[in-house]
């Protein structure tokens, strides 16, 4: 697994270990103490460095899940190198070493759609040159590369385009943890008007979608949206957190919308239901209460 030390990687590895998988995790940094899992081989490697990657990949892997990437998207060079060049290096290394994986899962992003109308469909044609986000461009370029390798080399790959994932042990640089922490501490915090529509999916549902994809040959060469399919207004989310925690003072409208702000961002999930027999099972309110309770019990989580 690439990027196994991150939020999604941690939860996915935890489930894979329960299913008796042997897991190697390839990341640029060691996992935090709160995310380290026994029986996992943690390998330090920068996937954007092809020579280094060749040295580190020595085993015959059956499955590869690529969750790797640079978190701070303001650094354009690192974002491009980790999300596109890193993905290309992994695939090229696997092919050169003749490592025939049963499945390569690329974790994509809804940002690849740019400003396409919601609910967004996988067959939507996207002009990569019109994407304003370097992150979106890098992710889309990786998706297009994988599809070309599927056609050229019959690489058994699937791109899962995720929307907003949430749950326990997510870093505090993400939307929900920031709101939850502010409300638990009964702080006043700045936010936008909150009229944006977003799709939130619990981490356990995301993990189940990835695991279902591992063993599904029908998904080879496919892009599949993974989301709840139930968009919710950001303001509604903030008010739910505020009500559950009984704290927090949101100052709406202080943060202005970006010029490229997408107001409606949520997926059409018919393909996930059809090909994976998957749908999100954890309702947002239940998942939100669980997530809030985690941060409430672990105020010093890092």
N, C-alpha and C positions, 0 to 999 in steps of 0.2 A: 504494500500500500504506500502511495506517495502522499505525504501530508498527514500522516497518522497521528501526529502530536497535536493537531488542532481540535476544535470543538466537534465537528462531524466525525473526524477520524477516530477520536477517543470513543465515542458512542458506538461507532461501527465495529471497531476492534473488540470492544467489550462483548458485543453480540457474537462476533465471529469466534472468539475464544470459547464461548459457551457452546457453540456449534462444533467444537473440536477442530477448528482450523489452526494450522501453523501460520503465524503472521510475522512478516518483516515490515517494519515501518521506516520509510525513507524520508528524512526531513533535514532542514538546514540547522535546526536547533533541537536540543533534547526536550522531551515533554516536561511540563510543569509537574511538580510532585503530586498535585491533585488530579493529574491526568495520566500518570504512569501506571502501566498495567503489567503484571507479572506474565511470564511466558511469551513476551513479545521481544523480538530482536530489533532494537532501535539502531538504525544506521544513519550517520550524519553525512549528508551529501547535498551539494548544490546542483540541482538538475539542469540548470542553465549552462553548467560546465560539462561538456560532453566527454572530455577525457577523464574527468573525475568519476562521472557516472559509469563509464565502461569498467573502471576498476572496482566499483562498489557492487555492480550487478554480476554475481557469480553463480547464482542458483537458478534452477529450472522452476519457474513460477507457473502455476496453473491459472491464476487470476491476478489481474492488476486493476486497482482502483486509483484513479488520479485525482486526488483532492489538493494537490500542490498549488501554491501560488503566493504571491506577495500581498500582504494585507493592506498596506498603505498604497492606495492607487494614485496618490499624488506624485509618487516617484514613477514617472512614465517608463524609464528604461528598465527598472527592476520589475515593473508590472508586465511589460512585454516579454522580457527574458524568462520570467518564471511561468507565466501563463501560456505563452505560445512556444517559445524556443525550448523550454523545459519539456513540454509535451512532445514536441518533435524529437528531441534527443532521446526520450524514453522509448518511443516507438522504433526509431532507427536502431537503437542499441539492442532492443529485443530481436529485431529482424536480423541484424548483423551476427548476433550470437546464436541465431537459429532457435530462440526460445519461443516455442509455439504455445501461446496462451490459449486457454479455452474461452476467455472473455477479457476484453479491455474496456473498462467503464470510465468514461470521461465525465467528470462532474462539471457540467456547463452552467450557464446563468441566464436568467430572464433578460438581463441587460443586452444579450445578443440580439434581441428583437428591436432595439432602439425605441423609436416612438411608434411602433406598429400598434394598431388599435387592439384593445382588449375586448373579449377574451382572446389571447394570442394563440395562434395555431402553428404547429410545427412546419407546415408547408408554406408558411409566409415567406415571400421572397424578400431578402434583406440586402440592401446595397451597403457593403462594408465600408465604402468610402464616405457614407453619410452618417456613420456612427460617430458621435462626438466623444465617447468615452474610450480611452486607450484600453481599459479593462474589457469593455464590450468587444472592441476590435480584436483583441488578443484571444478572447474566448471563442469568438466566431471563426477566426482564422484557424484555431485548433480543431473546431468542429468540421470545417471544410476539409482540412488536411486528413482527418480520420476517415471521413467518408470517401475520400479519394484513395486512401490506403485499403479500405474495404473492397473497393472495386478493383484495384490493381493487384493487391496481394491476398485478397480474401481475409483480411484481418477481422476477427470476430469482435467488432467494437460496437458500443452503444453510447450515445450522448444523453445524459439525463440533465435537463435544464431545470434547475431548482429556482424556486421563488424565495420567500423569506423563511428561513429555518429558525426555530427558537426552542428553548428548553433549558434544563439545569446545566450548569457549568459552562455557559456561554460567556465569552469575555465581555468586559464592561465597555468595550468600544463599539458595541452594537446597540441598535435602537431600543429594544425591549429592556435589556439589563440597565441601560442608562435611565430610562423612565422608572423602572422598578426601584432602583437604588435611590433616586431622588424622592420618590413617594415614601419609601420606607424611612428615609431620614427627614421626612416632612419639610422638604426644601422647596423653595420657589425656583422654577426652572423655565427657561425660554424654549419655545417651540413654534412651529408654523401654525397656520390656521387649522391644519389637520384635516383638510378636505380630500387629501389623496386617498385613493382606494388601493389597498395592498392585500396580498395573499400570504397568510401565515400558516406554516405547517410544522407540527411538532417533530422533534428530532427522532423519536421512535418510529414515526411513520416514514420519515426519510430513510432511515436505516433499513426498514422492511422493504422499501422500494428498491434499494440498491441490492439487497440480498436476493430478491425475486429476479432481478435482472441477471445476476450471475449465472443462473441455470436456465435462462430462457433464450433458446436459439432464434426464436422469432424476432427478437429485438436486435439482431445483428444488422449493422448498417442503418440503424434508426436513431432519430432524435425523438425524445419523449419528454413532454412537460411533466414535472412533478410538483404538484401543489394541491391545496385543499379544494380549489375551485369555488371557494366561498369568500369573496373579497369583503374587506371590512375597512371603514374609514379610520384613518390614523387618530382622529379626535376621539372616536368611539373607543379605540384601544386605550388611549391615555385615560379616559374617564373610567374605563373598567379597572385599570390598575389602581387609579386613585380611590375608587370605591372599595376595592378588595383590601387595600392597605390602610385605608382610612387616613390618608395623608397625602402630602404633595400639593403644590400650588402652580399648576401650569399657566404660563403667561402666553396665551395664544396670539399668534400674528407677529411676534417679535422677530422670529427667523423668517426671512423672505424666501419665496420660492426661487430656485435657481432658474436661469434662462432656459435650460434644457430639462426642467422638471417634468416628469411624466405623471400626470394626475391619476390616470387609471392604469394599473399594472397588475393584471391577473391572467391566469391561463385557461385555455380550453384543455380539459383533462380526459377527453374521450379516448385518446390513444392509450393512455396509461391503464384505463379500465379495460380496454379491449385486449391489448397485447400482454399486459402484466397481471391482469385481474387484480389490480391494486386501486385502492382509494384511501384517503386519509380517514382513520378511524377515531382519532382523539379530537374531540370537540375543542374549540378554542378556549372556552371558559374553563373547562377542566384542566387543559394543558397550562393555561395561564396561572391558575391557582397553584398547581404543582410547582411551576417555575418560581413564582413569588415566594412560596414556602421554602424553597431551596435557599434563596438569597437571604431570607429572613433568618434561617437557621445557620447560615454561613456568611455572616456580614463581612468577614475578612477574606473571602474567597479571592484568589488572584489567578 
